[in-house]
């Protein structure tokens, strides 16, 4: 009798976990569908990095415009333009532009062009806590990288339950580092210049052009 009871408990727990995982997948699918429905996205964000062991506590703000796999990112005094083929990193402090043909689509890092859909593969996911943030219901999904070599222990993806847009991304590293990207402003389908993702060398006449290929 005890054995049957134990088996029943295990089955109930397994079924509950499976149901929770399905809820997580359904919500992630809704987020992906919502993101793909936009022609372009403009985001203002805050980025924090903390590691209590190393006594590191940094905070920065930035913004990014995304259209398909193209983007313009302004972060920590650096502008990065990706036109779908080449990447242009502009550093005003050094008066230098680095040009690379590196394909961001092949990069394993969470690049701007896939920061809102990075979770589509390479993770195990599960339903996590629901938080009230200034009247907004933020549902968290826990993502655990399937690659054992990944330096991140887990990622928490905060999703606005009403809009199905991403509110924040929290990464916990195996070395104790915690990084958080919080979306302060999320705009979609904005009118963009036809040269929005085009690098114009004429704007940087005195800059050193560093071509990596």
C-alpha atoms as one frame of an Amber mdcrd trajectory, in Angstrom:
protein
   0.000   0.000   0.000   2.810   2.398   0.921   4.569   1.560  -2.329   1.426
   2.350  -4.365   1.006   5.623  -2.452   4.622   6.594  -3.139   4.225   5.842
  -6.839   1.052   7.932  -6.949   2.865  10.879  -5.315   5.723  10.635  -7.825
   3.252  10.551 -10.717   1.393  13.591  -9.385   4.628  15.545  -8.955   5.785
  14.548 -12.449   2.466  15.514 -14.018   2.495  18.835 -12.144   6.046  19.609
 -13.329   5.105  18.674 -16.905   2.074  20.980 -16.765   4.228  23.822 -15.419
   6.780  23.297 -18.191   3.983  23.402 -20.778   2.746  26.689 -19.287   6.286
  28.055 -19.584   6.595  26.934 -23.213   3.187  28.380 -24.103   4.126  31.757
 -22.623   7.502  31.791 -24.393   5.744  30.940 -27.670   3.378  33.887 -27.129
   6.337  36.208 -26.503   8.105  34.989 -29.658   4.972  35.435 -31.766   4.489
  38.950 -30.390   8.105  39.928 -31.137   7.911  38.579 -34.694   4.737  40.567
 -35.343   6.589  43.896 -35.019   8.286  45.562 -37.977  10.871  47.134 -35.659
  11.493  47.633 -31.944  13.082  50.519 -30.035  14.183  49.890 -26.451  15.655
  52.057 -23.709  17.176  49.875 -21.009  19.124  49.786 -17.774  21.955  47.305
 -17.283  23.408  46.344 -13.909  26.286  44.031 -13.037  26.883  42.798  -9.490
  29.377  40.443  -7.873  29.525  40.717  -4.094  32.628  38.501  -3.824  34.597
  40.767  -6.159  32.947  43.923  -4.765  31.684  44.871  -8.231  28.559  46.980
  -8.638  28.057  48.733 -11.976  25.058  50.358 -13.623  24.670  51.699 -17.157
  21.901  52.804 -19.497  21.539  52.268 -23.200  19.188  52.026 -26.135  18.819
  49.832 -29.174  16.823  49.838 -32.414  16.149  46.392 -33.871  14.730  45.362
 -37.235  15.006  41.709 -38.237  18.672  40.837 -37.541  19.863  44.443 -37.963
  20.400  46.837 -35.096  21.916  50.052 -33.786  23.080  49.800 -30.177  24.255
  52.691 -27.986  25.788  51.464 -24.750  28.523  52.678 -22.399  29.655  55.399
 -24.804  30.002  52.997 -27.726  27.782  52.693 -30.806  27.505  49.377 -32.620
  25.783  49.077 -35.991  25.013  45.715 -37.551  23.642  45.883 -41.107  23.054
  42.147 -41.456  26.487  41.494 -42.963  29.049  43.650 -41.225  29.428  44.966
 -37.702  30.676  48.524 -37.077  31.834  49.363 -33.558  32.288  53.109 -33.090
  34.299  54.325 -30.089  34.338  58.154 -29.899  36.734  58.184 -26.932  39.420
  56.471 -29.041  38.243  57.949 -32.363  38.214  54.459 -33.801  35.820  52.347
 -35.859  36.237  48.570 -35.974  34.667  46.801 -38.942  34.069  43.057 -38.875
  32.212  40.632 -41.117  31.405  38.489 -38.096  27.897  37.119 -38.483  26.030
  37.883 -35.254  23.532  35.160 -36.118  26.291  32.599 -35.469  27.348  34.162
 -32.181  26.350  32.197 -29.073  26.118  35.390 -27.042  22.829  37.214 -26.534
  23.306  39.884 -29.183  20.867  42.812 -29.663  19.336  41.223 -32.761  18.243
  38.199 -30.737  18.025  39.586 -27.200  14.241  39.177 -27.309  14.214  35.639
 -28.741  17.439  34.082 -27.407  15.441  31.588 -25.329  14.103  29.704 -28.364
  16.821  27.050 -28.115  19.626  25.877 -25.852  17.698  26.019 -22.574  15.538
  23.938 -20.287  12.714  26.081 -18.986  10.315  26.016 -16.064   7.572  28.173
 -14.549   8.870  30.459 -11.791   7.536  33.230  -9.517   4.997  35.962 -10.285
   5.914  39.459  -9.079   3.979  42.704  -8.842   6.177  45.540 -10.166   4.454
  48.917  -9.852   1.102  47.413 -10.725   2.451  45.206 -13.507   2.266  41.427
 -13.165   5.672  40.047 -14.144   5.801  36.294 -14.667   9.263  34.757 -14.525
  10.438  31.775 -16.542  13.627  30.046 -15.370  16.007  29.069 -18.178  18.871
  26.662 -17.545  21.508  26.376 -20.332  21.790  22.857 -21.718  25.456  23.357
 -22.610  27.552  22.349 -19.584  30.322  24.723 -20.715  28.012  27.742 -20.484
  29.291  30.084 -17.759  25.756  31.017 -16.769  24.071  28.994 -14.054  20.586
  30.132 -15.001  18.623  32.950 -16.601  15.374  34.439 -15.304  13.181  35.932
 -18.001  10.579  38.400 -16.707   7.496  38.723 -18.926   4.675  41.243 -18.599
   1.609  39.021 -18.223  -0.655  41.520 -19.969   1.411  42.710 -22.937   3.510
  39.513 -23.333   6.567  41.731 -23.774   9.866  41.124 -21.978  10.333  43.236
 -18.847  13.793  42.084 -17.809  16.480  39.432 -18.219  18.480  38.332 -15.172
  21.582  36.188 -15.706  23.268  34.361 -12.831  26.833  33.307 -13.583  28.556
  30.298 -12.075  31.184  32.686 -10.691  28.589  34.618  -8.673  28.136  37.472
 -11.159  24.567  38.677 -11.618  23.626  40.857 -14.577  20.207  42.408 -15.113
  18.841  44.094 -18.207  15.605  45.970 -17.482  13.449  47.448 -20.234  12.510
  51.033 -19.338  10.811  51.888 -22.622   9.491  49.568 -25.321   8.272  51.085
 -28.608   7.308  49.274 -31.778   6.843  50.016 -35.480   8.517  53.419 -35.319
   9.268  55.375 -38.555  12.927  54.680 -39.368  15.286  56.281 -41.836  16.178
  54.118 -44.854  19.814  54.556 -43.759  19.108  53.664 -40.125  21.394  50.628
 -40.210  23.950  51.977 -42.685  27.432  52.992 -41.559  28.559  56.312 -43.085
  32.346  56.725 -42.921  31.958  60.410 -43.861  30.584  61.063 -40.353  33.927
  60.040 -38.842  36.599  61.761 -40.991  39.346  61.711 -38.334  38.686  58.235
 -37.009  41.044  55.318 -37.409  39.268  52.584 -39.409  40.240  49.124 -38.147
  39.185  46.426 -40.617  39.417  42.920 -39.219  38.937  41.152 -42.562
